[in-house]
Amino acid sequence: MPAPAEIVGKYFDLFATQRYAESRALLADRFSFHGPIDTFDNPDDFINAVSKLAPLTKGIHKRKVFVDGPDVCIIYDFETGPPVGKTVRIAEWLHVEGEKISAIEIMFDPRPFTALFEHG
């Protein structure tokens, strides 16, 4: 059985290369996501939402990984193009049960993303 760090590492690499549909296989059917902008209680809605980030993503650069049993925390820089046009530091806490990620909690300053919600 792969270790939680291996499962999360594979997920992160797929996510960072915008292979969102492939990353779905690493998420448990009983899945939750909590972040400052969205919350999801199933993996399919989550994958649908993050897939929309592809045009905005210029790069994702891993900075540090911490492992505590079934919990893995990744700190990374999310480099965005217009209309955000900033690099946002993100901390992501992932919980692994069996060989699947069952929960993700993400923490970051959402203010740079307000341009996505402005109209006019």
C-alpha positions in Angstrom: 0.0 0.0 0.0 1.5 3.4 -0.9 2.2 5.8 1.9 0.0 9.0 2.2 2.9 11.1 1.1 3.2 9.1 -2.2 -0.6 9.3 -2.8 -0.6 13.1 -2.2 2.6 13.5 -4.2 1.0 11.8 -7.2 -2.2 13.9 -6.8 -0.2 17.1 -6.5 1.9 16.4 -9.6 -1.3 15.7 -11.7 -2.9 18.8 -10.3 0.2 20.9 -11.0 0.2 19.7 -14.6 -3.5 20.4 -15.0 -4.4 16.7 -15.4 -7.5 17.2 -13.2 -9.5 14.3 -14.6 -6.7 11.9 -13.9 -6.3 13.2 -10.3 -10.0 12.3 -9.6 -8.9 8.6 -9.3 -6.9 9.6 -6.2 -10.0 11.1 -4.4 -12.3 9.0 -2.3 -16.0 8.9 -3.2 -16.7 10.2 0.3 -14.7 13.4 -0.1 -14.8 16.9 1.4 -13.1 20.2 0.4 -13.0 23.4 2.4 -11.4 26.6 1.3 -11.8 30.4 1.6 -13.8 30.6 -1.7 -15.6 27.2 -2.1 -16.7 24.1 -0.2 -17.5 20.8 -1.8 -18.9 17.5 -0.4 -18.0 15.3 -3.4 -15.0 14.8 -5.6 -16.8 15.4 -9.0 -18.0 18.9 -8.2 -14.5 19.7 -6.8 -12.8 18.4 -10.0 -15.2 20.4 -12.1 -14.5 23.6 -10.2 -10.7 23.2 -10.2 -10.6 22.4 -13.9 -11.8 26.0 -14.5 -8.5 27.2 -13.0 -6.5 25.9 -16.1 -6.6 29.1 -18.1 -5.6 31.1 -15.1 -2.6 28.9 -14.1 0.9 29.8 -15.1 2.7 27.5 -12.7 2.5 25.7 -9.4 5.8 25.5 -7.4 6.0 23.2 -4.4 7.9 24.8 -1.5 7.5 22.3 1.4 5.8 19.1 2.4 5.0 18.0 6.0 3.7 14.5 6.8 2.0 13.4 10.0 0.6 9.9 9.6 -2.4 10.1 7.2 -2.1 13.9 7.0 0.0 15.7 4.5 0.5 19.4 4.2 1.9 21.0 1.1 2.9 24.6 0.9 3.2 25.9 -2.6 3.2 29.0 -4.8 0.3 29.3 -7.3 1.5 31.6 -10.1 -1.5 33.1 -12.0 -2.0 35.0 -15.2 -4.6 37.7 -15.9 -6.9 38.8 -14.4 -5.3 37.8 -11.1 -1.7 38.2 -12.3 -0.1 37.3 -8.9 1.7 34.5 -7.2 -0.4 33.3 -4.2 1.2 31.2 -1.4 -1.1 28.3 -0.5 -1.1 25.8 2.3 -3.1 22.6 1.5 -3.8 20.0 4.2 -4.8 16.6 2.7 -6.1 13.6 4.6 -5.6 10.1 3.2 -7.8 7.1 4.1 -6.7 3.8 2.6 -5.3 4.7 -0.8 -7.5 7.8 -1.4 -7.6 11.4 -0.4 -10.7 11.9 1.6 -10.4 15.5 2.6 -8.6 18.7 1.5 -8.5 21.9 3.4 -6.9 24.8 1.7 -5.7 28.1 3.2 -4.7 31.2 1.3 -5.5 34.9 1.1 -8.4 35.1 -1.4 -8.1 38.9 -2.0 -6.0 38.5 -5.3 -8.9 36.5 -6.8 -11.5 39.3 -6.3 -10.9 40.4 -10.0 -12.6 37.1 -11.0 -15.8 38.1 -9.4 -15.9 41.8 -10.4 -18.3 42.8 -13.2 -18.1 45.8 -15.3 
